[in-house]
Each structure stands twice: as C-alpha cells, then as structure tokens.
C-alpha cells in the first residue's frame, strides 16, 4: 500500500518547516515567490493535497482542472463555460472556475490558481502572457487555450474555431453580394486582444485578395452598445458603406437597430450585414442575422479530448482548429 504524502514529507525534502509548507498553499501568506514555487512544484509531483478534505475529494476526482475565464457576461463565453463544465464533469474531472478581468490579471493570480494543484489548466477569452505559460510549464501543469488559435511558443496547446477562416468567409460573402464600400466593426482591444484579432486578419485578407480595402473601421468591445456607437460613426462618415462585417453578433444587432432607428436604413435593402458566432438571438424574428457560425459542440468535445491527451502524454502538443460555416438569413440578399 502506498503511504500518503504529508506536509512533513514536503518540509523535510526542502529543508523548511511544516508551517512554511502550509503557508505556501495560502495565496495571502507572506512567503517568497521562489520558495512557494518550489513547494507547490514538489507537492504536485508527489500528489500531495494540503487538507484531508482535499485528499478525500481527490479519491473521487483524480484530476482537478482549473478553468480560467474572462468576462462570462459575453453570451458566447457563457455558453462555452456551461458546456465545458458539463463535459468535464461527465468525463470524471472536477472543474474549478476562476474569473479574471483581463489577461494581465492572470499573471497576478496564477500562483493562487496553481496552489490548488490542478492536473491541467484551461483558459478561455484571453491570450495569457508568456510568463503564465512558463510558470505552468515549470510546475509540470499542462495548459490549453480554448477558442484562441495562432498561439506560438512554449506549451502552445489550443482548441479553437477557425476565426481567420471565418473572417475570410465574411469578406467573400460581401464581395459576392456586389458590395463596393465595405466597413467592419472589430471587437478587439489593443491592450487585451482576443479572437476578434484573428477574424479581422482573415476579413482584411479576403478584401485584399479581391483588390479591395475597408472604407471605414470602428473598434467595438463585443457589446450591443458598441454596435450602436459604431453605426453612428460609420453612417456619419464621408463614405456610406453598403456592406458591414461585425466581429460578433451582439455588435451586429446593436448596429442593425441603430441603423434603422437613427438613420432609417434597413439591412439587406440598404446595406448588407454579416455577424459572427450565431448566438441564439441571431435567429430571432427582429434580427434574422446572417452570420458566421461556430460549431461549439465540436470545440468543447475537442477541448475535453485535448485535456485527456495532455494528461496522458504531456509532451504531445494539442492544436485543433474547428471549421466554421456561413448561415445566410435576412440581413444579406
């Protein structure tokens, strides 16, 4: 029978006190970051859990999966989280969810997250700084980025929709519809880029391939309100566009409402409008929004399979890109 690893075992191996080991698992305790890392790394290697309750939990759930998410008020991200947690639990994992406001905050909280000794970390809604990826790698904790691709370097594991291909498809649709003045509304932030960056890269590449350039651009934040502001900015500009791509559906719906209510313009008859995501509201009667649809079921299934692969073979990279498709509704002819 294998003997249980105790805090005293950790302390003796590292020549520190037992109380120092205990403090390493308290994110608020005063202990050097270097010593904390050493203790948590050894604890992870030996399978040590700091409380009896945690050890009992470990018997039922051999693997704890830390899920780090940004902004669950986003409809797509909320859907991702609901499905991901459900599928992780069905696969016998225990998901622990941590919400962060932005990628930078992840750096400050990663020590506290890793103090729970997760078997793997899944991050969504952000591109973590390299320092976070490095620390996880040093601890021997594999990480997987969900729905964000084009990640290079250390421990670059990801499962994502083909956002760049989706942006390219949006450009092709508007060009095929005969649009001459094409504008776009991005959702990316210069300081905290997300998947919108890939969508815009694909969209602009699609325009360039057809010998065109965007006549107007507006940086939104993926909210309905930023879509409203974008419509005012775009339609009050010098060149009125006849084709619009919004990098998510919420902005597209705000744009559509403002264009109608403020400028008396109707989608499909006065301009062509394409969104991205295919959220449930996109198909509602007041909108019937044409959009690029993500296959979220396939993305979540690939993510859970990816976690299992990382646990079985940590040195084998997981890099999966799930295709998207265009759904034509009433905002395009």
N, C-alpha and C positions, 0 to 999 in steps of 0.2 A: 504494500500500500504506500502510495506517495505521500510523504509528510507535507503538511501545509506550510507555506512560506509565511513567516511572521515579520512584523516591523523590526524585531530584534535581529533577524537574519540580514535584513537590508542594512541596518545600522552597523553590524559587525563587518560586513563586506566593504563598506565605505569608510569605516573608522569614524563614525559620527554617533551622536546619541540617539536613543529611540525617540525622544521628543522632537529631534530635528527631522526625523523621518515623518513623523505625524504632521509637523508644520508644513512640510513640502506639499501635502495634499490640501492645504488651506490657501487659496489664492490671495487671501488678505494678510497672511502671516509675513513676518519680516525674515527673509532668508535670501541669500544671494541667488541670482538667476542661474548662475553656473551650477551651484550645488543642487538647486531644485531640479534642474535638467538631469543631472547625474542620478539623483534618487528616483525620479519618475521613469527614466530610461531603464534602470535596473529592475524597478518594480514591474514594468511592462514585460521585460524579458523573462522574469520569474513567475509572472501571472499573479502577482500579489494584489489584493484589494484591501483598502485601509479599514474596513469595518466588517463585522460579522454579517450584517445585513447585506452588504455588497457581495460577500462571498456566497451567501445563500442565493442571491439573485443570479450570480454567475453560474450556479449549477443548472438553473432553468434556462438562462440565456448565455451560452458560451461566448457570444460575441456582442459587445456593445458597439453600436455605430453612431458616431457623433454626426449630426446633420446641422450644418451652419447655413443659415438662410438670411437674405436681405429683403426687407420690405414685403411681408406676407399680405399686405393690403392690395398688392398687384393681383388681379384675377387669375392670370396665368400661373404666377408663382404659388398662389394659394391652392390651385388645382394640382400643381406639381407636388406640393408638400402633402396634400391629402392622400394622393395616390402612392407617393413614395413611402410614407409611413405605413400605410396599409400593406404594401407589398413586402416591405422589410419585416414586418411582424409576421406575415404569412410564411416567410422564409425562415422563421425562427430567430431573427435578430431582435435586439432591443434598441430602438432608436432613441437617442437623446437629442432634443432640438435646442439650438442656440440661435437667437436672432441678433443680427448686428446691423447697424445703420448704414455702414459702408465698408469697403474693402480695407481701409486704413485701420478701422476699429478691430478688425480680425487680428492684426498684429499684436494689439494690446491684450486681447482675450485668449489667444491661442494657448498660453500657459495654463490658464484655468480650464480650458476645454480638455487639454491633454491630461490634466490631473485626474480626470475620470477614467483614464486608461482605456480609451476606445480601441477596438481592433482595427478600425478604419474611420476615415473622415470623409464625408460627402459635403461639398459646398455648392450652393446654387445662388444665382442672382448677383454674382460678383466674380472678379478675377483676383484671387488672393496674391498679395505681394510675394516676391521670391523668398523673402525671409521666413514667411509662414511655411512655404513648401519645404524649405531647407530644414527647419526645425522638426517638422513632421518626419522627414526622411531620417534625420539623426536619431529620432526616437524609435525608428523602425515601424512607424504608423503610416500605412499607405493612404494616399488621398486620391479622390476622384472628383473632378469638376463636372457638375451637371448642367447641361444646356448652354455650355460655353465652349466653343472649339478654338482652333488655331492657337493652342497653348503649347509653347515650346520650353525645352529646358528640363530641369530636374523634376522627376516624378510627374511628368506631364500626362496624367491619365484623365480622360474625359469621355463623356457620352453627350452628344448634342444633336439638335436638329441641324439641317443644312441651311443655316441662316444666310450664308453668302449666296447659295443657290436660290434661296427664296427671294432675296433682293433682286437677283438677276432675272428671275421669272416675272417679278412685278414690272421691271423695265420693259421686258419683251411684250407683256400684255398691253401696256400703254402705247408702245410704239406700233403694235399691230392694229390698235384701235385708231391709228392715224393722228395721235396727239402730237402737236408741234411744239408747244410750250409746256414743258414738264417740270413740276416742282416736287420737292419732298419735305417731309417733316420727320426729323430724326428724334430718337429718344435718348441718345447718348449724352453723357456728361463728360466734359474734357477731363475732369479730375477723377471720375469714377466710371470708366467706360464699361458697357455691358454688351449683350448680344446685338444691340442696335448697331454697333460699330461694324459688325460683320454684314448685317443686312444692307447698310448704306454702301459698304465697299462693293458688294455684289450689284446693287442698283446702279451705282455710278459706272461700274464696269460695263453693265448692259447698255447704258446710254452711250458710252464711248464706242462700243462695238458698232453701234448704229450711226456713228458720226454725229451724235447729239451731246448737249451739255444741259445741266439743270438751269432753268431760268430763274429759279428762286429757291431758297432753302430756309428752314426755320428749325431751331433746336428746341424740342419739347422735352418733357420728362416722363412720358408714357402715361400721363394723366388726361382725363377728359378736358380739364380746364386748359391745359397747354394746347390741346387741339383747337379749342375755341380761339385762343390767342393767336394761334398760327393762321387761322382763316382770316382774321382781321389784318394780320401782317401781310399775308400773301395777296389777298384781293385788293389791298390798298396800294400795292406796289405798281411800278411802271408797266410791267408786263403781266397781264392776267393769264394764268395758266389754264390749259384745257385738260391737263392730266396731273393727278396728285397721287403720290405714294406716301402713306403714313406708316411708320415702322411698328405700330401696334394698333389694334382695333379700337381701344379706348380713345386714342387721339383722333382716329379717323371718324368716330361717331361725334366727338365734340366739334371737329372740323365741319362735318356734314350739317350739324344743327346750326352752327353759326353762319355758314354759307347761305342756308335757307332763310333763317330768321333776320339776319342783318343785311344781306346783300340780295336776297330774293333769287338765289341760284340753286338749282336742283341738280343733284348728282345724276349722271348718265346723260341728261339732256343738255346741261350747260357745261359740264366738265366730267371727266372720268375719275373715279376714286377707288383706290386699292388699299386695303389694310393688311394687317399681319397678325396671325395667331389663330383666328377662327374661334374666338370665345363664344359662349352660348348666346350672348346678347347680339352678336353679329347677324344672327339669323332671325332676330325679332322683326315683326312686321314694320315698325317705323324706320328700320335701317336696311335690312336685306343687303348687307355689306359684302361686296366682292373682296376676297381676302386670300392670303397665303396661309394654308392650314398646316399646323404642326401635328404630327402623329404622336401625341403624348403617351398613349398606352405603350407604343413601341419604345419610346425614350425611357420610360420608367422600367419596363422589362429589361432593357439592355443595361440600365444602371444597376439594378439588383444583381443581374448576372455578372456585371463588371465587379461589383463588390466581392462576390464569391470567388471570382478569378484572382483578385488581388490577395484575398486571404489564403488561397491555395498556392498561388505562385506569385509572390510579391514582386519578383524581378521581371515578370512578363507584363509589358505595358498594355493598357486598355485604351483604345482610341476608336470610338464608334461614331459615325455620322449617319443620322437617320434622315431619309429623304422627306421633302415637303411636297405639297401639291397645291395648285390654284383652284379656288372654289369661286365660280362665277355666279353672281347674284345681280341685283338690280342697280348697283352703283356703277356698273360698266355696261355699255351697249352690247 
